[in-house]
Amino acid sequence: MAKLNSYLNFDGKAEEAFNFYKSVFGGEFLGEIYKMGNAPGTENLSEEEKNRVMHVALPIGGDLLMGSDIVPSFGQSLIVGNSNYVSVFPDSREEADRLFNGLSDGGNIEMPIEDQFWGDYFGSFQDKFGVYWMINYNDEYTK
């Protein structure tokens, strides 16, 4: 069976964002934070673009949260939008609260985390880096 992992793009904020996510989720990066300037063919990048993240991965509960920065001189641009969410299923209500409060710090809460009519403990928000998250806990999912 194939495995799905989330991949996030940033405009020069990937390292800051992933250090923030690491502070909330815990753990260590898988490998190092790879920079654009370490890749072949990037000699002509500005120093700022050489310092952008080419790839970073943070293991979370058997999955990977991965990301990188765009490189404007490669013609890339970032369009922040709400067409994608990272959906997290913690093991307890306490963990749901911890993740919701930690990740939403400095962001914009769409739905406060609370018991919902469909039976789950759920909340959603956009974090301070523009990434949209859903935190969803249900006893049935952890069995």
Stockholm file with secondary structure:
# STOCKHOLM 1.0

chainA/1-143         MAKLNSYLNFDGKAEEAFNFYKSVFGGEFLGEIYKMGNAPGTENLSEEEKNRVMHVALPIGGDLLMGSDIVPSFGQSLIVGNSNYVSVFPDSREEADRLFNGLSDGGNIEMPIEDQFWGDYFGSFQDKFGVYWMINYNDEYTK
#=GR chainA/1-143 SS CCCCCEEEEESSCHHHHHHHHHHHHCSCCSSCCEEGGGSTTCTTSCHHHHTSEEEEEEEETTEEEEEEECCGGGTCCCCCCSSCCEEECCSSHHHHHHHHHHHHTTSEEEEEEEECTTSCEEEEEECTTSCEEEEEECGGGGC
#=GC SS_cons         CCCCCEEEEESSCHHHHHHHHHHHHCSCCSSCCEEGGGSTTCTTSCHHHHTSEEEEEEEETTEEEEEEECCGGGTCCCCCCSSCCEEECCSSHHHHHHHHHHHHTTSEEEEEEEECTTSCEEEEEECTTSCEEEEEECGGGGC
//
